[in-house]
Amino acid sequence: MSTRHFVFIEGSSRTDGNTAALARRAQQNLPAGATSEWINLADFPLPDFQDSRSPEDPPPIFPDGNEGALLAATLRATDLVIVSPLYWYSVSAPIKRYLDFWSNWLKIPGLKFRRAMTGRAFWAITVGSDADQAKADGLVASLRLGAEYMNMNWAGLLYGSGDYPGDIEKDLETVKCAEYFLTLSPNFATEQDPIPAA
């Protein structure tokens, strides 16, 4: 795929929250020529995840419905952007559930999901109530290790500070960072990159 396509996966418990607002700002400032789409997991509810690793379980099949739509969107991405508020120092429940389904996608005969995702960029955007970005270390570790397992490029985290609706607009440094965050090379836009924290 020569043209970069950013797929934003939002998992939030409220509409138009701070994290989504920050991610929308980043979406408006993509690299030249890039395309994007926005997936709100609230519009694609998934059932409880059932692990199929038991030898007695039949192999997973290509899913349809909401799961099939999410798999297709994931495969379209050259750049996958997780948009999740910081909940209990990690990703939100909808994002965790979405990622759990990757385990079954890895087992679908003929899909070769890990090979398909190899080399793609994996970004994260989050907002927490604390100005200390270290509070998101658990979220970063989970997503970065997942990216490594999938042979994806961990591209980094954009962290903002806010609690009540609209608070992110007061975090001027992070809002400014959102205007160039996704234009950085995935090889350099890591959590160690000198992007100003909130």
Backbone bond lengths (Angstrom), bond angles and torsions (degrees), N, CA, C in turn:
res aa  C-N    CA-C-N  psi(-1)  N-CA   C-N-CA  omega(-1)  CA-C   N-CA-C  phi
1 M - - - 1.462 - - 1.524 109.41 -
2 S 1.324 118.34 116.90 1.453 121.91 -177.00 1.526 111.80 -86.18
3 T 1.316 118.33 -34.90 1.458 121.97 179.41 1.517 109.55 -88.46
4 R 1.317 116.29 130.20 1.464 119.30 179.74 1.524 109.81 -75.37
5 H 1.312 114.53 135.27 1.463 121.06 179.60 1.522 107.97 -127.39
6 F 1.318 116.44 114.76 1.459 122.65 -178.53 1.523 109.16 -92.06
7 V 1.322 116.43 125.32 1.461 121.88 174.90 1.525 107.67 -111.90
8 F 1.322 116.26 116.55 1.462 122.87 179.37 1.523 108.06 -93.72
9 I 1.326 116.39 123.04 1.462 122.30 178.28 1.521 107.80 -109.34
10 E 1.333 116.39 106.20 1.467 121.00 -177.76 1.523 111.11 -97.45
11 G 1.319 114.84 131.62 1.457 120.25 173.75 1.512 109.81 -131.30
12 S 1.319 117.29 95.99 1.458 121.96 -176.39 1.515 109.52 -136.22
13 S 1.320 115.11 153.33 1.461 119.81 -179.50 1.522 112.20 -92.75
14 R 1.336 117.55 -1.20 1.456 119.19 176.93 1.527 109.74 -137.75
15 T 1.306 114.94 155.48 1.457 120.98 -177.31 1.526 110.33 -81.80
16 D 1.320 115.43 136.40 1.468 121.04 175.73 1.524 112.16 55.49
17 G 1.324 115.53 47.37 1.456 120.43 177.91 1.522 112.17 -78.59
18 N 1.321 115.76 -177.83 1.458 121.19 -177.15 1.521 112.46 -64.19
19 T 1.340 116.87 -40.67 1.464 119.36 -178.40 1.523 110.86 -65.24
20 A 1.327 116.79 -44.40 1.463 120.04 178.65 1.525 110.84 -62.56
21 A 1.327 117.27 -39.79 1.466 120.40 179.57 1.522 111.08 -62.77
22 L 1.336 116.19 -41.36 1.462 120.02 178.78 1.527 110.70 -66.34
23 A 1.325 116.19 -42.47 1.463 120.07 -179.86 1.527 111.61 -67.11
24 R 1.324 117.01 -36.25 1.469 119.75 176.63 1.528 110.56 -61.96
25 R 1.325 116.63 -37.29 1.464 119.71 177.40 1.534 109.94 -62.98
26 A 1.327 116.00 -41.92 1.463 119.68 177.83 1.526 111.04 -65.90
27 Q 1.342 116.84 -38.13 1.464 120.93 -179.80 1.525 111.45 -62.60
28 Q 1.313 116.75 -30.26 1.467 121.08 -179.69 1.526 112.72 -76.66
29 N 1.343 115.98 -5.17 1.467 120.10 -175.95 1.524 110.42 -132.04
30 L 1.324 115.85 58.07 1.459 121.90 -179.92 1.527 110.36 -84.96
31 P 1.331 116.81 164.55 1.467 118.96 174.19 1.527 110.99 -58.06
32 A 1.304 116.56 152.81 1.465 121.48 -179.17 1.524 110.61 -56.52
33 G 1.322 115.46 131.47 1.454 120.97 177.32 1.512 115.29 86.88
34 A 1.327 117.56 -9.29 1.461 120.55 -178.42 1.524 110.67 -76.13
35 T 1.334 115.75 151.24 1.459 122.61 174.97 1.523 108.65 -115.23
36 S 1.332 116.11 169.21 1.463 118.39 -178.30 1.518 110.72 -155.20
37 E 1.315 114.58 162.39 1.463 122.38 170.19 1.521 107.77 -146.30
38 W 1.338 114.46 156.73 1.473 121.27 -175.94 1.522 108.21 -121.26
39 I 1.335 115.25 124.35 1.458 121.98 177.71 1.521 108.35 -114.96
40 N 1.330 116.93 116.97 1.462 121.46 174.02 1.523 107.55 -97.21
41 L 1.323 116.81 117.86 1.460 120.38 -176.29 1.520 112.68 -62.16
42 A 1.328 117.52 -19.20 1.466 119.83 175.46 1.523 111.14 -64.75
43 D 1.324 116.90 -24.52 1.465 121.50 178.82 1.524 112.35 -87.84
44 F 1.336 116.55 -8.61 1.463 121.83 -178.89 1.529 109.51 -133.36
45 P 1.332 117.16 62.72 1.468 119.10 -176.41 1.525 111.51 -61.56
46 L 1.316 115.20 140.72 1.456 122.39 179.26 1.518 109.94 -111.66
47 P 1.326 117.93 150.41 1.463 120.37 175.79 1.522 110.06 -74.32
48 D 1.325 116.44 174.40 1.454 119.48 173.54 1.523 109.24 -57.63
49 F 1.316 115.88 139.54 1.458 120.30 -178.35 1.524 110.37 -73.40
50 Q 1.317 116.19 132.95 1.461 122.57 176.77 1.526 108.33 -114.66
51 D 1.324 116.23 113.87 1.460 120.92 -179.86 1.525 109.80 -72.25
52 S 1.315 116.77 129.17 1.465 120.61 -175.06 1.521 112.23 -110.01
53 R 1.336 117.70 34.96 1.460 119.36 -175.95 1.525 113.43 -84.88
54 S 1.339 117.91 -8.92 1.465 119.84 179.18 1.530 110.09 -65.72
55 P 1.346 118.30 140.08 1.473 120.78 178.74 1.521 112.92 -58.52
56 E 1.333 117.17 -24.88 1.459 120.29 -179.75 1.525 112.73 -80.16
57 D 1.318 116.63 -15.56 1.464 119.78 -178.17 1.529 110.36 -76.55
58 P 1.325 117.84 138.61 1.462 119.42 173.93 1.526 109.57 -68.05
59 P 1.327 118.12 152.23 1.469 119.20 179.73 1.522 110.61 -64.21
60 P 1.326 117.22 146.23 1.466 119.61 177.12 1.529 110.68 -59.70
61 I 1.312 115.72 151.51 1.460 121.26 177.63 1.527 109.07 -113.69
62 F 1.316 116.57 165.40 1.458 119.37 176.21 1.527 108.66 -58.02
63 P 1.324 117.62 122.21 1.464 119.88 -175.22 1.522 112.26 -76.89
64 D 1.324 114.51 159.45 1.459 120.26 171.87 1.524 107.74 -120.29
65 G 1.304 117.54 -166.01 1.464 121.17 177.86 1.519 112.28 59.23
66 N 1.328 115.55 -146.23 1.459 120.75 -176.83 1.526 112.30 -62.90
67 E 1.335 115.94 -41.44 1.463 118.31 179.73 1.525 110.80 -63.31
68 G 1.315 116.65 -41.88 1.457 120.06 178.15 1.516 112.49 -62.34
69 A 1.336 116.40 -39.10 1.462 120.49 178.73 1.526 111.12 -65.39
70 L 1.338 116.55 -38.89 1.460 120.19 179.48 1.522 111.25 -70.12
71 L 1.324 117.08 -39.48 1.462 119.90 176.24 1.528 110.34 -61.14
72 A 1.322 116.95 -45.49 1.464 120.69 -179.49 1.526 111.08 -61.92
73 A 1.333 117.06 -42.35 1.464 120.54 179.29 1.523 110.83 -64.84
74 T 1.326 116.65 -40.16 1.460 120.97 178.82 1.522 110.56 -61.65
75 L 1.314 116.72 -42.47 1.463 120.86 -178.95 1.527 112.19 -70.92
76 R 1.328 117.62 -22.06 1.471 120.28 178.15 1.522 112.48 -75.05
77 A 1.308 117.28 -18.58 1.461 121.42 -170.69 1.524 112.01 -79.91
78 T 1.315 115.86 129.80 1.459 119.28 161.10 1.523 108.58 -85.65
79 D 1.332 115.21 -28.32 1.462 122.93 179.40 1.521 107.78 -131.14
80 L 1.321 116.24 116.11 1.463 121.43 179.63 1.522 108.20 -101.77
81 V 1.323 116.75 124.91 1.462 121.91 -175.76 1.526 108.84 -115.84
82 I 1.321 116.65 112.14 1.458 121.80 176.65 1.525 108.72 -82.42
83 V 1.315 116.31 122.56 1.468 122.90 -179.00 1.522 107.04 -113.24
84 S 1.326 116.29 99.10 1.463 120.30 -173.34 1.516 111.16 -140.27
85 P 1.329 117.88 127.83 1.464 118.98 169.23 1.527 109.52 -59.35
86 L 1.306 116.24 155.16 1.459 120.99 177.45 1.523 108.77 -82.46
87 Y 1.325 116.58 107.36 1.464 122.34 179.71 1.522 109.27 -114.45
88 W 1.335 116.32 117.94 1.455 120.69 179.92 1.526 111.05 50.43
89 Y 1.335 114.37 44.24 1.465 123.11 172.50 1.528 113.39 67.46
90 S 1.313 117.51 20.55 1.461 120.86 178.57 1.526 109.25 -150.41
91 V 1.332 115.93 -166.08 1.463 120.43 179.69 1.524 110.37 -75.22
92 S 1.309 115.60 164.05 1.463 121.51 178.36 1.524 110.64 -71.30
93 A 1.332 115.96 163.85 1.467 121.08 179.52 1.531 112.61 -59.80
94 P 1.354 119.91 -42.65 1.471 118.26 178.42 1.524 113.29 -61.86
95 I 1.329 117.77 -38.27 1.464 120.25 178.04 1.523 110.25 -67.40
96 K 1.323 117.04 -43.41 1.467 119.91 179.01 1.522 110.43 -59.91
97 R 1.320 117.39 -41.77 1.465 120.56 179.69 1.529 110.44 -64.20
98 Y 1.326 116.47 -44.92 1.468 120.32 177.52 1.527 110.88 -56.74
99 L 1.327 117.06 -46.36 1.459 120.36 -179.29 1.525 111.76 -67.54
100 D 1.327 117.37 -32.77 1.467 119.66 176.58 1.524 111.01 -57.94
101 F 1.319 116.79 -37.19 1.465 119.86 -178.62 1.524 112.31 -66.75
102 W 1.326 117.21 -18.58 1.461 119.01 174.35 1.527 110.63 -58.82
103 S 1.327 117.04 -32.95 1.467 120.52 -178.73 1.520 111.32 -57.97
104 N 1.327 116.82 -41.41 1.466 119.49 177.53 1.526 112.09 -75.50
105 W 1.324 116.70 -34.50 1.468 118.68 178.81 1.524 110.86 -62.21
106 L 1.330 116.38 -30.72 1.463 120.03 177.43 1.528 112.25 -64.39
107 K 1.327 116.67 -21.76 1.466 120.71 -174.59 1.519 113.10 -101.70
108 I 1.321 118.61 -0.93 1.466 120.45 -178.57 1.526 109.29 -70.11
109 P 1.323 117.78 119.45 1.468 120.03 -178.86 1.529 111.44 -57.91
110 G 1.310 115.22 130.31 1.459 120.66 176.74 1.512 115.38 87.14
111 L 1.337 118.64 -14.43 1.463 119.79 -177.37 1.526 112.13 -76.65
112 K 1.342 115.93 -41.99 1.465 120.94 -177.46 1.531 109.98 53.65
113 F 1.329 114.13 56.68 1.463 121.21 -172.24 1.522 111.93 -62.02
114 R 1.338 116.94 -44.20 1.462 118.29 -178.89 1.527 110.54 -63.30
115 R 1.315 117.47 -43.10 1.462 119.72 178.51 1.530 110.34 -61.69
116 A 1.331 116.43 -38.68 1.466 119.78 -179.36 1.526 111.76 -64.70
117 M 1.339 117.13 -32.28 1.464 120.67 -177.07 1.522 112.79 -90.70
118 T 1.317 117.76 -9.29 1.458 121.42 -178.50 1.529 111.27 -56.63
119 G 1.328 115.20 130.46 1.453 121.05 176.13 1.512 115.46 85.52
120 R 1.320 117.30 -7.56 1.467 118.88 179.06 1.532 109.97 -79.72
121 A 1.308 116.03 156.80 1.460 120.78 -176.33 1.526 110.55 -90.59
122 F 1.326 115.51 142.06 1.465 122.98 -177.01 1.522 107.65 -124.67
123 W 1.326 116.78 110.22 1.461 123.85 -177.51 1.531 109.93 -110.83
124 A 1.337 115.63 163.51 1.465 120.03 173.81 1.522 109.55 -143.18
125 I 1.319 114.88 141.69 1.465 122.32 174.92 1.519 107.22 -130.15
126 T 1.326 116.27 127.34 1.460 119.81 -178.40 1.520 110.16 -144.50
127 V 1.311 115.31 157.64 1.464 122.64 173.01 1.519 107.64 -130.14
128 G 1.329 115.65 131.13 1.455 121.57 176.89 1.516 110.55 -121.14
129 S 1.311 115.87 166.38 1.465 119.88 -177.88 1.519 112.50 -79.03
130 D 1.335 117.25 -13.28 1.460 122.30 -178.17 1.525 109.48 -103.72
131 A 1.319 116.73 141.04 1.461 120.23 178.96 1.521 112.45 -72.50
132 D 1.323 117.54 -14.22 1.460 122.18 -177.65 1.526 110.19 -81.33
133 Q 1.333 117.28 111.29 1.457 121.20 -178.45 1.521 112.34 -63.80
134 A 1.329 117.97 -21.38 1.460 120.64 179.07 1.526 111.79 -60.69
135 K 1.328 117.00 -21.81 1.463 119.62 177.70 1.531 111.45 -63.40
136 A 1.324 116.88 -18.05 1.467 120.89 179.43 1.525 112.54 -96.69
137 D 1.331 117.49 11.56 1.468 119.64 -178.49 1.527 112.10 -59.97
138 G 1.333 116.83 -35.95 1.462 119.65 179.07 1.518 111.74 -65.91
139 L 1.325 116.41 -41.70 1.462 120.89 176.94 1.525 110.21 -61.73
140 V 1.337 116.32 -45.28 1.463 120.16 -179.40 1.519 110.85 -62.44
141 A 1.334 116.93 -45.27 1.463 120.03 -178.23 1.518 111.32 -60.78
142 S 1.327 116.55 -43.56 1.465 120.55 -179.51 1.523 111.47 -61.22
143 L 1.323 116.88 -48.58 1.460 120.29 -176.87 1.525 111.83 -73.31
144 R 1.324 117.23 -38.46 1.465 119.67 -179.47 1.524 111.09 -65.48
145 L 1.335 117.02 -43.64 1.463 119.84 178.50 1.521 111.02 -66.06
146 G 1.338 116.31 -36.59 1.458 119.41 175.54 1.512 111.50 -62.78
147 A 1.334 116.16 -41.06 1.461 120.13 177.71 1.523 110.77 -62.41
148 E 1.324 116.75 -42.96 1.460 120.09 179.05 1.525 110.89 -61.44
149 Y 1.317 116.79 -42.99 1.465 120.60 179.90 1.524 111.20 -61.41
150 M 1.324 116.00 -36.52 1.465 120.78 -178.12 1.531 112.66 -88.40
151 N 1.332 116.61 4.80 1.470 121.59 -177.69 1.531 111.83 60.00
152 M 1.327 115.69 30.48 1.458 121.42 174.98 1.528 109.27 -92.97
153 N 1.316 116.44 165.04 1.462 121.32 177.07 1.525 109.52 -93.74
154 W 1.334 116.43 113.05 1.462 119.21 175.33 1.524 108.04 -68.68
155 A 1.321 116.78 116.16 1.460 121.75 -171.58 1.519 113.23 -96.96
156 G 1.323 118.74 -17.39 1.441 119.88 174.37 1.516 115.19 122.51
157 L 1.330 113.95 174.19 1.464 123.26 -175.65 1.519 110.42 -118.17
158 L 1.317 115.65 137.14 1.467 122.18 166.81 1.519 106.48 -107.28
159 Y 1.329 116.09 116.54 1.467 121.27 -175.45 1.525 110.10 -113.53
160 G 1.320 114.95 129.73 1.454 120.86 175.88 1.513 111.26 -122.46
161 S 1.316 115.64 163.93 1.457 121.82 -178.39 1.524 110.14 -115.12
162 G 1.335 115.53 129.64 1.457 120.27 178.20 1.510 110.51 177.95
163 D 1.311 116.14 151.88 1.462 120.64 -178.46 1.528 110.44 -126.54
164 Y 1.314 116.51 -57.51 1.459 120.78 -178.76 1.533 110.57 -87.29
165 P 1.331 117.36 158.37 1.464 120.23 -179.49 1.527 112.10 -51.56
166 G 1.321 115.59 132.26 1.454 121.11 178.77 1.511 115.50 86.50
167 D 1.341 117.75 -6.59 1.463 120.08 -176.71 1.525 112.91 -61.53
168 I 1.332 117.55 -29.61 1.460 119.27 -175.63 1.522 111.34 -61.17
169 E 1.319 117.87 -27.18 1.465 120.34 179.85 1.526 111.96 -66.13
170 K 1.335 117.04 -18.14 1.462 120.83 177.12 1.525 111.80 -82.99
171 D 1.334 116.53 -16.40 1.463 121.48 179.56 1.531 107.84 -87.53
172 L 1.305 115.38 77.25 1.462 121.03 -168.69 1.522 112.79 -64.00
173 E 1.338 117.76 -37.77 1.464 120.37 -179.27 1.525 111.14 -62.74
174 T 1.339 115.88 -45.45 1.459 119.37 -177.78 1.523 111.24 -69.33
175 V 1.315 117.28 -39.55 1.467 120.26 177.11 1.523 109.86 -59.88
176 K 1.329 116.93 -39.38 1.467 120.16 176.91 1.524 110.34 -65.97
177 C 1.325 116.95 -41.52 1.469 120.74 179.07 1.523 111.48 -60.13
178 A 1.328 116.13 -34.48 1.467 120.24 -178.61 1.519 111.45 -60.85
179 E 1.322 116.51 -23.56 1.460 120.42 -177.20 1.526 112.75 -74.67
180 Y 1.345 117.34 -13.45 1.467 118.59 177.11 1.527 113.26 -133.34
181 F 1.323 117.94 -3.75 1.464 121.50 -174.03 1.524 112.40 -53.37
182 L 1.313 118.33 -49.65 1.463 121.26 -175.42 1.523 112.91 -81.47
183 T 1.317 117.55 -0.94 1.465 120.05 174.62 1.520 111.35 -89.88
184 L 1.331 117.37 -8.72 1.456 121.06 179.56 1.519 109.96 -74.58
185 S 1.318 116.00 153.20 1.461 119.89 175.56 1.516 109.11 -66.76
186 P 1.341 119.11 136.44 1.463 120.61 177.31 1.517 113.02 -58.17
187 N 1.344 117.66 -21.40 1.457 120.80 179.62 1.526 112.09 -76.70
188 F 1.319 116.81 -13.95 1.459 119.88 -175.85 1.526 113.48 -121.79
189 A 1.327 117.56 -21.42 1.468 120.40 -176.56 1.516 110.09 -83.78
190 T 1.324 116.20 65.83 1.454 121.75 -179.42 1.512 109.69 -102.60
191 E 1.359 115.27 175.13 1.453 118.31 179.87 1.531 111.30 -67.37
192 Q 1.352 117.68 -14.27 1.456 119.92 176.30 1.526 111.63 -87.81
193 D 1.317 117.23 -9.71 1.454 120.94 -178.93 1.530 109.61 -63.71
194 P 1.323 117.44 144.65 1.469 119.08 -176.60 1.519 113.01 -76.09
195 I 1.318 115.67 57.61 1.457 120.77 172.60 1.526 106.92 -88.58
196 P 1.294 119.55 123.64 1.464 120.37 -176.39 1.523 111.61 -56.46
197 A 1.310 115.80 131.21 1.466 120.42 175.08 1.516 108.86 -82.86
198 A 1.344 114.85 162.59 1.464 118.77 179.56 1.514 110.09 -68.20
